[in-house]
Amino acid sequence: MSNLQTVYNKILLLLHSLEPIDNFLNQIRLPKLTDKELLALSLAAECLGIDSEHFLFKQLPPDVVGRIERFVYNRRVRRLSFKLEELRQRIVQEICPESDLYIVDSIPLEICRLSRANRSKVCQEYVESAPNFGYCAAQDMRYFGYKLHAVCTPNGILKMFDISKASLHDIHYLNDIKGELENCILVGDKGYLSRQWQYDLFEHSLINLKTPMRKN
């Protein structure tokens, strides 16, 4: 049994325990592969780091083969993104119940070297989502791409995440956190140091933001 088959079966079993419904979209003809099975396959691919549909469809679990076409897979996953995020959050709750302590941080997502940045055509279709230049203080480097923001528990379970332009300051991600967490301690590095944000988070959601102090 392949790793994909094993992980797919485990995730599908977990989804069955969390959600009794098999299909989440209004469809005239029910698909051969249910929405729940499709999301289990997508989550299994994520867990194994499979980011190529070509590679994924070369090793599909036997009970999935012939039940979905490759050109349909990506379109259905996009349409089910709302349910995927909902189930992801419920899985997190199942693995790690509510915590009163979280950690927030960001990491650079470099898409190409600086020397190639002006020639890069990656995600340049829309100005709003196009990559740009940023600076990573932890690694003391300028880079071209995006920035991944994430909140996790002390034992490493992701609670929430988002991607922004590389130039966006870390502190702006606290706007998203304010609406998702409450009554907890949030630990961040000096990039999140702001007396105004500390007051705002506490007054809005009882979030106690803890950061190191600067030398001055």
C-alpha positions as a Markdown table, in Angstrom:
| # | Residue | x | y | z |
|---|---|---|---|---|
| 1 | Met | 0.0 | 0.0 | 0.0 |
| 2 | Ser | 1.5 | 3.4 | -1.0 |
| 3 | Asn | 2.0 | 6.3 | 1.3 |
| 4 | Leu | -0.7 | 8.2 | -0.5 |
| 5 | Gln | -3.2 | 5.4 | -0.1 |
| 6 | Thr | -2.5 | 5.2 | 3.6 |
| 7 | Val | -2.7 | 8.9 | 4.3 |
| 8 | Tyr | -5.8 | 9.2 | 2.1 |
| 9 | Asn | -7.6 | 6.4 | 4.0 |
| 10 | Lys | -6.8 | 8.0 | 7.4 |
| 11 | Ile | -7.9 | 11.4 | 6.4 |
| 12 | Leu | -11.1 | 10.1 | 4.8 |
| 13 | Leu | -11.9 | 8.2 | 7.9 |
| 14 | Leu | -11.4 | 11.4 | 10.0 |
| 15 | Leu | -13.6 | 13.4 | 7.6 |
| 16 | His | -16.3 | 10.8 | 7.9 |
| 17 | Ser | -16.2 | 11.3 | 11.7 |
| 18 | Leu | -16.4 | 15.1 | 11.4 |
| 19 | Glu | -18.9 | 15.5 | 8.6 |
| 20 | Pro | -21.8 | 13.2 | 7.8 |
| 21 | Ile | -22.6 | 14.8 | 4.4 |
| 22 | Asp | -20.6 | 13.5 | 1.3 |
| 23 | Asn | -21.3 | 16.3 | -1.2 |
| 24 | Phe | -21.3 | 20.1 | -0.4 |
| 25 | Leu | -22.2 | 21.7 | -3.7 |
| 26 | Asn | -25.6 | 21.8 | -5.5 |
| 27 | Gln | -25.1 | 19.6 | -8.4 |
| 28 | Ile | -27.7 | 18.2 | -10.8 |
| 29 | Arg | -25.6 | 15.0 | -11.4 |
| 30 | Leu | -23.8 | 13.6 | -8.4 |
| 31 | Pro | -20.1 | 13.1 | -9.1 |
| 32 | Lys | -18.5 | 9.6 | -9.1 |
| 33 | Leu | -16.0 | 10.9 | -6.6 |
| 34 | Thr | -17.8 | 12.6 | -3.7 |
| 35 | Asp | -16.7 | 16.0 | -2.6 |
| 36 | Lys | -15.6 | 14.6 | 0.7 |
| 37 | Glu | -13.4 | 12.0 | -1.0 |
| 38 | Leu | -12.0 | 14.7 | -3.3 |
| 39 | Leu | -11.0 | 16.9 | -0.3 |
| 40 | Ala | -9.5 | 13.9 | 1.4 |
| 41 | Leu | -7.3 | 13.3 | -1.7 |
| 42 | Ser | -6.4 | 17.0 | -1.7 |
| 43 | Leu | -5.4 | 17.0 | 2.0 |
| 44 | Ala | -3.4 | 13.8 | 1.5 |
| 45 | Ala | -1.5 | 15.3 | -1.3 |
| 46 | Glu | -0.7 | 18.4 | 0.9 |
| 47 | Cys | 0.4 | 16.2 | 3.7 |
| 48 | Leu | 2.9 | 14.4 | 1.5 |
| 49 | Gly | 4.1 | 17.6 | -0.2 |
| 50 | Ile | 2.7 | 16.6 | -3.7 |
| 51 | Asp | 2.3 | 19.8 | -5.6 |
| 52 | Ser | 2.1 | 18.3 | -9.1 |
| 53 | Glu | -1.2 | 17.1 | -10.4 |
| 54 | His | 0.7 | 15.0 | -13.0 |
| 55 | Phe | 2.6 | 13.2 | -10.2 |
| 56 | Leu | -0.5 | 12.9 | -8.1 |
| 57 | Phe | -2.5 | 11.2 | -10.8 |
| 58 | Lys | 0.3 | 8.7 | -11.5 |
| 59 | Gln | -0.2 | 7.2 | -8.0 |
| 60 | Leu | -3.9 | 7.6 | -7.3 |
| 61 | Pro | -5.4 | 5.2 | -4.7 |
| 62 | Pro | -7.1 | 2.2 | -6.5 |
| 63 | Asp | -10.6 | 3.2 | -5.3 |
| 64 | Val | -10.1 | 6.7 | -6.8 |
| 65 | Val | -8.8 | 5.7 | -10.3 |
| 66 | Gly | -11.3 | 6.2 | -13.0 |
| 67 | Arg | -13.7 | 8.2 | -10.8 |
| 68 | Ile | -12.3 | 11.7 | -11.6 |
| 69 | Glu | -10.6 | 13.3 | -14.6 |
| 70 | Arg | -7.4 | 15.3 | -14.1 |
| 71 | Phe | -8.8 | 18.5 | -15.8 |
| 72 | Val | -11.8 | 18.4 | -13.4 |
| 73 | Tyr | -9.8 | 17.8 | -10.2 |
| 74 | Asn | -8.3 | 21.3 | -9.8 |
| 75 | Arg | -11.6 | 23.1 | -10.8 |
| 76 | Arg | -13.5 | 21.1 | -8.1 |
| 77 | Val | -10.9 | 21.7 | -5.4 |
| 78 | Arg | -11.1 | 25.5 | -6.1 |
| 79 | Arg | -14.9 | 25.4 | -5.8 |
| 80 | Leu | -14.7 | 23.5 | -2.5 |
| 81 | Ser | -12.1 | 25.8 | -1.0 |
| 82 | Phe | -14.6 | 27.2 | 1.5 |
| 83 | Lys | -15.4 | 23.7 | 2.8 |
| 84 | Leu | -11.7 | 22.7 | 2.7 |
| 85 | Glu | -10.8 | 25.5 | 5.1 |
| 86 | Glu | -13.7 | 24.7 | 7.4 |
| 87 | Leu | -12.7 | 21.0 | 7.6 |
| 88 | Arg | -9.1 | 22.0 | 8.1 |
| 89 | Gln | -10.1 | 24.0 | 11.2 |
| 90 | Arg | -12.2 | 21.2 | 12.5 |
| 91 | Ile | -9.3 | 18.8 | 12.1 |
| 92 | Val | -7.0 | 21.1 | 14.0 |
| 93 | Gln | -9.6 | 21.2 | 16.8 |
| 94 | Glu | -9.7 | 17.4 | 16.8 |
| 95 | Ile | -5.9 | 17.1 | 16.9 |
| 96 | Cys | -5.3 | 20.0 | 19.3 |
| 97 | Pro | -8.2 | 21.4 | 21.3 |
| 98 | Glu | -8.4 | 25.2 | 22.1 |
| 99 | Ser | -5.2 | 26.5 | 23.6 |
| 100 | Asp | -4.7 | 29.6 | 25.6 |
| 101 | Leu | -1.2 | 30.1 | 24.1 |
| 102 | Tyr | -0.3 | 30.7 | 20.5 |
| 103 | Ile | 2.8 | 31.8 | 18.5 |
| 104 | Val | 2.8 | 34.1 | 15.5 |
| 105 | Asp | 5.6 | 34.4 | 13.0 |
| 106 | Ser | 6.3 | 34.9 | 9.3 |
| 107 | Ile | 8.8 | 33.5 | 6.8 |
| 108 | Pro | 9.9 | 34.6 | 3.4 |
| 109 | Leu | 8.7 | 32.8 | 0.3 |
| 110 | Glu | 11.3 | 33.6 | -2.4 |
| 111 | Ile | 10.1 | 32.8 | -5.9 |
| 112 | Cys | 13.4 | 33.7 | -7.7 |
| 113 | Arg | 16.8 | 35.3 | -7.2 |
| 114 | Leu | 16.9 | 39.1 | -7.0 |
| 115 | Ser | 18.9 | 39.2 | -10.3 |
| 116 | Arg | 15.9 | 37.6 | -12.1 |
| 117 | Ala | 13.1 | 39.5 | -10.3 |
| 118 | Asn | 12.5 | 42.1 | -13.1 |
| 119 | Arg | 12.2 | 39.3 | -15.7 |
| 120 | Ser | 10.0 | 37.0 | -13.6 |
| 121 | Lys | 6.4 | 36.4 | -14.9 |
| 122 | Val | 5.2 | 34.4 | -11.9 |
| 123 | Cys | 1.8 | 35.6 | -10.7 |
| 124 | Gln | 2.1 | 38.9 | -12.6 |
| 125 | Glu | -1.4 | 38.7 | -14.1 |
| 126 | Tyr | -2.9 | 41.0 | -11.4 |
| 127 | Val | -1.2 | 43.9 | -9.6 |
| 128 | Glu | -3.0 | 43.1 | -6.3 |
| 129 | Ser | -1.5 | 39.5 | -6.1 |
| 130 | Ala | 1.8 | 40.1 | -7.8 |
| 131 | Pro | 5.0 | 39.4 | -5.8 |
| 132 | Asn | 7.4 | 42.2 | -4.8 |
| 133 | Phe | 10.5 | 43.0 | -2.9 |
| 134 | Gly | 10.8 | 42.5 | 0.8 |
| 135 | Tyr | 13.3 | 42.2 | 3.6 |
| 136 | Cys | 13.8 | 39.4 | 6.1 |
| 137 | Ala | 15.5 | 40.7 | 9.3 |
| 138 | Ala | 16.0 | 37.1 | 10.7 |
| 139 | Gln | 18.1 | 36.2 | 7.7 |
| 140 | Asp | 19.3 | 39.7 | 7.0 |
| 141 | Met | 18.4 | 39.5 | 3.3 |
| 142 | Arg | 16.3 | 41.2 | 0.6 |
| 143 | Tyr | 14.2 | 38.8 | -1.5 |
| 144 | Phe | 11.6 | 38.8 | -4.2 |
| 145 | Gly | 8.3 | 37.0 | -3.6 |
| 146 | Tyr | 5.8 | 36.7 | -0.8 |
| 147 | Lys | 5.5 | 36.4 | 2.9 |
| 148 | Leu | 3.9 | 33.5 | 4.8 |
| 149 | His | 2.2 | 34.5 | 8.1 |
| 150 | Ala | 1.1 | 31.7 | 10.5 |
| 151 | Val | -0.2 | 31.1 | 14.0 |
| 152 | Cys | 0.5 | 27.8 | 15.7 |
| 153 | Thr | 0.3 | 26.1 | 19.1 |
| 154 | Pro | 3.5 | 25.6 | 21.1 |
| 155 | Asn | 3.6 | 22.0 | 19.9 |
| 156 | Gly | 3.6 | 23.1 | 16.2 |
| 157 | Ile | -0.1 | 22.6 | 15.2 |
| 158 | Leu | -1.1 | 25.3 | 12.7 |
| 159 | Lys | -4.1 | 27.3 | 13.7 |
| 160 | Met | -4.3 | 29.7 | 10.8 |
| 161 | Phe | -2.1 | 31.1 | 8.0 |
| 162 | Asp | -2.1 | 33.5 | 5.1 |
| 163 | Ile | 0.2 | 34.8 | 2.3 |
| 164 | Ser | 0.9 | 38.5 | 1.6 |
| 165 | Lys | 3.2 | 40.5 | -0.5 |
| 166 | Ala | 6.8 | 40.5 | 0.7 |
| 167 | Ser | 6.7 | 44.2 | 1.5 |
| 168 | Leu | 3.8 | 44.0 | 3.9 |
| 169 | His | 4.9 | 44.5 | 7.5 |
| 170 | Asp | 4.3 | 41.6 | 9.8 |
| 171 | Ile | 2.2 | 43.6 | 12.2 |
| 172 | His | -0.7 | 44.0 | 9.7 |
| 173 | Tyr | -1.4 | 40.3 | 10.0 |
| 174 | Leu | -2.7 | 41.0 | 13.5 |
| 175 | Asn | -5.9 | 42.3 | 11.9 |
| 176 | Asp | -6.7 | 38.7 | 10.8 |
| 177 | Ile | -5.8 | 37.3 | 14.1 |
| 178 | Lys | -8.1 | 39.7 | 15.9 |
| 179 | Gly | -11.1 | 38.2 | 14.3 |
| 180 | Glu | -10.1 | 34.5 | 14.8 |
| 181 | Leu | -8.6 | 34.2 | 18.3 |
| 182 | Glu | -9.8 | 35.4 | 21.7 |
| 183 | Asn | -8.9 | 35.3 | 25.4 |
| 184 | Cys | -5.4 | 33.9 | 24.9 |
| 185 | Ile | -1.7 | 34.8 | 25.0 |
| 186 | Leu | 0.0 | 35.5 | 21.6 |
| 187 | Val | 3.8 | 35.4 | 21.5 |
| 188 | Gly | 5.7 | 37.1 | 18.7 |
| 189 | Asp | 9.1 | 38.5 | 17.9 |
| 190 | Lys | 10.1 | 42.2 | 17.8 |
| 191 | Gly | 8.4 | 42.6 | 14.4 |
| 192 | Tyr | 5.0 | 42.7 | 16.3 |
| 193 | Leu | 6.1 | 45.1 | 18.9 |
| 194 | Ser | 3.6 | 48.0 | 19.2 |
| 195 | Arg | 1.9 | 49.4 | 22.2 |
| 196 | Gln | -1.1 | 50.5 | 20.1 |
| 197 | Trp | -1.6 | 47.0 | 18.7 |
| 198 | Gln | -1.3 | 45.5 | 22.2 |
| 199 | Tyr | -4.1 | 47.7 | 23.5 |
| 200 | Asp | -6.3 | 47.1 | 20.4 |
| 201 | Leu | -5.9 | 43.3 | 20.5 |
| 202 | Phe | -6.7 | 43.2 | 24.2 |
| 203 | Glu | -9.7 | 45.5 | 24.0 |
| 204 | His | -11.2 | 43.7 | 21.0 |
| 205 | Ser | -10.5 | 40.0 | 21.7 |
| 206 | Leu | -8.8 | 39.8 | 25.1 |
| 207 | Ile | -5.6 | 38.8 | 23.3 |
| 208 | Asn | -2.5 | 39.4 | 25.4 |
| 209 | Leu | 0.3 | 40.1 | 22.9 |
| 210 | Lys | 3.8 | 39.3 | 24.3 |
| 211 | Thr | 6.9 | 40.5 | 22.4 |
| 212 | Pro | 10.6 | 41.1 | 23.4 |
| 213 | Met | 11.5 | 44.7 | 24.1 |
| 214 | Arg | 13.9 | 46.6 | 21.9 |
| 215 | Lys | 17.2 | 47.7 | 23.5 |
| 216 | Asn | 16.1 | 51.4 | 23.5 |
